[in-house]
Amino acid sequence: GTADHLPTLQQALDLVDGRVPMVVELKGVPGRDEGLVESVGEMLKHYKGKAAIMSFDHWLIRDFPKHAPGIPGGLTAYGNDVKLIEAHFAMLAHDIAFASYAAGDLPNRFVSFVRERLKMPVITWTVLDQPAVDLTFRYADQMTFEGFEPDLVQVA
């Protein structure tokens, strides 16, 4: 218990002040997140640096082009089963610019298609060790990692 608290998104954007690109992951609650994409889109529109948004939530992704125009939007995803893969393909109709995919679910046909055919960047999550780094750079372009210094890993 401390008096410390997490900053709001606006406070974080003001603190960073455009010095680094920001990627904001939106997590919604169906029926309780009305205006979330619009609000975040408005904040990012005024951010001095580069910014992107991403989400697992398909109903939020559908709002990206309308409420966050000009801000790259991405699909955060996982899985290999047919139902999930088909749902991911459906998100291509909503102008996503990149995908962030669970490293342990690579390779798969969705990631192969967007990366090879559409030339869409693919990020993996969450990379924790060298085998996941190896998998990332075989099937994707970049990684979300934790628990190690990226300079200490080998990239083939």
N, C-alpha and C positions, 0 to 999 in steps of 0.2 A: 503494500500500500504506500504509494507516494502521491504527491499532488500533480505529478506529470500526467500528461494526456497525449493522445495522438492528435496531430494537427488535422484540421479539415482539409479537404482537397484544395480549396482556395488558398489556405495558409501555406500548404506545401508548394503550390505553384508560385506563390509570391516569394517564398524563401528561396526556391531554386532559381527564379528570375530568368529563365531561358538559358541558363548555362549548360544544361544537358537536355537531351531529348527525354520526354516523359511518355510512358506507356501506362495507361490507366485501365485496369480490368474492372468491368461493371458486373456486379452480382445482384440480381433482382429477386423480388418476391412477387409471384404472379398476383395481380390485383392490388398490389401495395406499392408499386414502383412507378406510378404514372408521373411523367415529367423527368425521370432520372436521366435519360439520354439527352433530352433537351437542355437540362441544367448543366450537365457535364460538358456537352458540346459548346455551350455558351462560354463556360470557363476556359476551355481549351482554345477556343477561337481567339481569345485575348492573351493567351500565353505567348511569351516573347520567343520561345524556342519551338522546335519541332515536337509534335505530339501525335499519339495514336490512341485508339480505344479498342478494347476487345472484350469478348464475353462468351461464356458457355451458353447463355440464355438466348435462344433463337428469337423470342419475341422482342428482346432488346436490339439484337442485330438488325432485325427488320426496320427498326426506327433510325438506325445510323444514317442512311442517306438523306432522310427527311430532316432530322433534328441535329445532325452533326456534319453538314456538308463540307467537303474539303478536308476533313480529318480522316486519315486512313483508319478503317475499321477491320478488326480481325475476329476470326472464329477461334475460340479456345475449345479444344476437343480431345476426345479419347476414344478408344475402342476399336475393335476389328469386326464385330458382328455386322451382318448385312443391314439390319434396321438402323443402327447408328451411322454406318457409312452412308446409307441413302439419305439420312437426315442431314449429314454434313454436306453432301452434294447439293441438296436443296438450298443451302445457304449461299451458294454461288450466285443465285439470282438476286442477291441483295448487296452486290457491289463490294464484297469483302476484298481487302487488299493483301491479307496475309493470313496464315494459320499458325496457331500455337498448339502443338500436339503432344500428348503424353509420350515421353521417350520410350517407355516400355511397350507401347503399342505400334512401334515401327518394325518393319515396313508394313504399309498397307496401300490399297489401291487409291484411296482418296489422296493421301499425301503424295504418292507417285504422280497422280494426275495433275494436281495443282502445281507441283514443283516442275515437272517435266513439260507438260503441255501448256500450262498457263504462265509458266515462269514466275509463279507466285512464291515469295519467300515463306519458308517454314521454320518456325522456332520450336524447340522441344522444351518440355517441362517435366518434372523438376529433375535436373541432372545432379546426381550426388556423387558419382565416382567415375573412374577412367573408362570402364566398359560403356557407361551411358554416354560419355564424351565421344567415344569411338562410334557408337551407334548414331549419335547426332550428326556427326560430320560425314557419315556415309549416306544418310537419308534426308538430312535437313541442312539448314544454313546457319543457324545460330541456336543458342541455348539459354534457358533460364536455369540458373544453378544455385546451389547453396552448399555450405560446408567445406569449401576449399577455395584456394586462390586460383583464378583462371590461368595465371602465368605459370603455375606449377604442373599443368597437365600437358600431355603430349597430343598434338593434333597431327594426324597422319596426312 
